[in-house]
Amino acid sequence: MIEELIITRDKLVTYLKKFWWLLLLCFIIGGIVLGIGVYSSGNSSEKTISYEQEIIPVKVNKNSMQNITISNIVGNCTTFLNVEEVQKEINDLLESQDEVAITDWEGISLEVLGNSSLFGIKIMGEQAVVKAQIDAIVTVLNEKMEHYGQEVELVMVGDLKNYVEVEQNRAVLLKDIVIFLAIILCGLICIYLLMVFDRHISSPSEINAVLGKEAILQISINDIKLLEEWSKILNKKERTVLLFGDGTEKVQKKLETLRMNNIHITTFEKYGETLIKEAAVKIYLVIKSMETEKGELNTILQLNKLYDKQFDGWVYLKL
């Protein structure tokens, strides 16, 4: 009896071949969803506008022997800006001028500009607001430089330079990729469920497990030349019955045109009648993948038992 589920490579390949369109459909749907996501992600990209003011440190006392480097100055300025008292002084100055106070101190960056003696102060925000904030920062930093004996003055050079940074919404893009993979996975799960609950014979191992015999031939349904040659060989020997399962009508008609008098071709529906009328010496089963139900084959096996017959071999027609 064919009852248990046997999952083999042949069975898996058979279902993938038969339901390839389901995977293709999932791939197309997933691709559309992914494309829409990428497009919307591109449109929803966040633009960050920041402004930078170039600063040049100028020695107050040209005769001073104090060694001042641009990197040291930037480091000192960064240290000052991390001190709460200095931050409060800058914001107090801004508020006294009716300007917007600085809240995101971590968003302020100071960096040396290439190999020059300049460094830049960069802040995100509106141009007028950033201009006032940088003026306040430079004013307070100059006071601190003087207070702590740094013989240097910070002088602003030129106008503000704006920078526009586009940040891709990677979280949205990652979500769309996950959805795409999930849709493909759903297609594979559907095929697996079909494989579990489908009652059709879909692999040679299912027949081999019942009959205990290897297939004489495993050939494609679209290339039956070997089956024709094998049938001609049988025709030269003893009386033979070829029992064809469902979906093999074209193969049956092809063999019938060969006019083999020593071979009787029959189907599952007429098998009982054939056993009564035909005094066959050999009986061979021909099954097409994904066409014959397991219940139908079980019925045939019961008929063999009733008439004390057995199959002498079988042929498997692959998709």
N, C-alpha and C positions, 0 to 999 in steps of 0.2 A: 504493500500500500504506500502511496505517496502522500504523506501528511506533513512531516516535519519541514521546517524552513532550512534550506541549505544555501548559505551565501558563499558563493565562490567568485573567483575573478571572471569566469565566463558569464555567470549570471549578472554580475555588475555591469560588465561591458555590454551585454544584451540590452539591459534596461536603459543604459546611457544612449545606445544607438536608437532605440525605439522612441525614447522621450527626449531626444536632443533638442527638439523644438521648445520644450519647457525650459530647459537651461538657457536657450537663446532668448526666449521671451523675458526671463528674469534678468539676463545680461542687458537686454535693451532697456527694460524698465529701470534697472539700477544705473545704467549709463545716463539715462535722461535725468534721473534724480540727482546724480553726481554732477552732471553738467549744469543743472539749474542751481545747485548749491555753490559750485565754483563761480558761476556768473553773479549770483547774489552776494557771495563773499567778496568778490572784486568790487562790487558797487558799495558794499558796506565797510570797505577798508577805512580805518581811522587815519585822518590826516592831522599830524601834530605840527603846529607852527611855533617856531622859537626864534628869538632874536639874539644876536651876539654883538657885543661891543668890544672893539679892539682896544687894548690898554698897553701903554708903554711906560715902564718905570724910568723915571728921570732922577738922577742924583741931585740932591739939593745943594750939597757942598762938593764941588768938583775937585777940590784939593784933598778930600777925605780919602784915607787909605783903606776904608772899609770895603771888603770884597763882597760884592753883591752880584748874584747870578739870578737869571730869570726863573730857574727852577726853585731856588730858595724863596724868592718873592711869592711865587704861586703857592708854595707850600705854606708860607706864613699867612697869606690871605685866606687860604682854605681853613687853616686852624682858627683864625679869628671868626670866620663865618659859622663855625660849629659851636661857638661859645654863646650861651643863651643871653648873656648880658649884652653882647655885641648885636645879636639879633634884635633885642629889645630896643637898643639905641637906634638901629636902622628903621624899625617900624615906627618908633616915636617920631622920628624925623619925617617919615612919609605921612603920618597922620596929621602932623602939624602943617603939612603942605596940602592937606585934603586929598592925598593920593591913597591908592590901594595898598594895604599892608601885605607883606610877604608871608604866606602860610606854608608853602611847600619849599622848605629850605633844601631838602635833598634833591629837588629838581634844578638847583642852581649848579652849573658846572664851570670850572675854571681849568683851562688847559693851555699849554704853550702852543703857539701857532708855528708849526714846522721848526725850522732851524733859526728862526728870527729872534729878535729880542722883544717880541710882542707876545702877549697872552690874551685870551678872550674870556669874557664873562657871558655865559649863555643862559637865558631864562625863557621859559615857555609862557605865552600869554599874548595879549593885545599890544601893539607897538607902543602906544602912548603910555600904557601902564608899565611896560618893561623899561621904557626910557627913564621914567621917574624912579623906578626901583634901582636901576643900575647907577643913576646919579647919586642916590642916597647911599648905596653900597660903597661907591668910590669915595664919597665924602667921609664916611665913618672910617673906612679902612685907612685913609690918609691921616686921620686924627690918631688912629691906633699906631700907625707906623712912626709918627712923630713922637708919640708918648713913650714908645718902647725903644727909641733911639735908632730907628731905621732911617738912615739919611737918604731917603728916596721918596719921591712923590709919584703917584699913579696919575697919568694923563691919558684922557680918552682921545683916540685917534679916529677921525672920520665919523660916519654915521652908522646907525645900526644896520646889521646885515640879517636878512631873514632867511630861515631854513624851513623847508617843508618836508617832513618825513612821513611817508606812507607806511602804515603798519597793517599787514595783512591779518585778517581775522582767522588765525590758524585753528582756533577752537571750532569754529563753524565748519571749516574745510575738513577737519579730522572727523567731525560728526557725520558729514556727508559720505566720507570714505567708509566709515563703519556701517552706515545705512546701505551703501552699495554692496559691501561684503555680506551683510545680513540678508539682502534680497537674493544673492547668489546661493547662500546657505539654505534659504527657504526652498529654493528650487531643488537642491540636493536632498533636503529632507522629504520633500514631496515624492521624489523618485524613490527614495528609500521606503517610504510608506507604501507606495505602489508595489514595490518589490516584496514587502512583507505580506500584504493582504491580497495581492493578485494570485489567482489560482491556476494560472497557466504554466505550462512547462517551459522553462526559460534557460536551462543549461543541461548539457549532456550528463553531468554528475547525478542529476535527479533520476534519469532513466537508468543509468549504470547502477545506482544504489538499489533499484528494484529488480532489475533483470540479472544483475551480477555479471554482466558481460560488457566489454568495451565496444564502442561503436565501430562498425565495419568501415563506415565513411562519415566524415564530418566535412560537409562542403557548403558553399554558399548557394542560396536559393537561386541566384542569378547565373550560376555556372554549374550545370548538371551533366557535363560531358562524362565525368567519371561514373556518375550514376547510370548513364546510358550504357557505358562499356561494361559495367558490372552486371547490369540486367541482361546484356547479350550473352555474357559468360554463363549466367544462371539458366538462360533459355536453352543452352546446349546440354544441360544436365537434367536432373529430375524435375518433376512437376513442382512448381513453386507458387506460393501466394505472396504478393506484396500488399501489405496492409498500410494504407495511407491515412494519416491524420488530417485534421482540418487545415485549410489554407494551402493545400497542395494540388489544387485542381489543374493548374497549368502544367505541373510536372507530370501528372497522370496522363493528360492529353498528349504530351510530348512522347511518353513511353508507348502509348497506345498506337501512335503512328508507326512505330517500329514493327508492328505485327508479329509479336513474339507469341507463338502458339503454346509454348510450354509454361508461360507465366500468366497467372490470373491476378488482375489488379482489382482491389476492392477497397471499400471505405469502412469507417467505424460503424456506420449505420447498417451496412450490409454484411458485417463480419459474421454474425450469428448464422445467417443464411448460407454464407460461404462455407463455414465449417461443416454444415450439414451436407452440402452438395459436392464440395471439392474434396477429392482424396489426395490432398497435397502432401508431399514428402517434407518440404521445407516451408517455413513461414517466417517472413521478415517484416519488421516494423519500420515504417518511414515517418518520422515526426518532423514538423516544421516548428522552429522556435517561436514561442509566444502565441501559438495558435491553438494548440490542444490543451484542454483543461485537465488538471490532475484527476478530477472525478471521472472524466471520460476514459482515461487510460486505466484507472482502477476497474471500471466496468469491463473493459476488454480483458484485463487480467483474470477477472472472475469467470468470463466466458472460457478462456483457456483452461481454467481449472475444471470447469464443468465438462468440457469435451476432452480433457486429458491432453491438452496441447501446450506447447511452449514456443516462444520465439527462438529461432536459431541465430538471430542477429538483428541488428537495427542500424538505421541510417539517420543521421541528424542533419537537418537543413538549417543552416545559420542565416540570420538576417543579412 
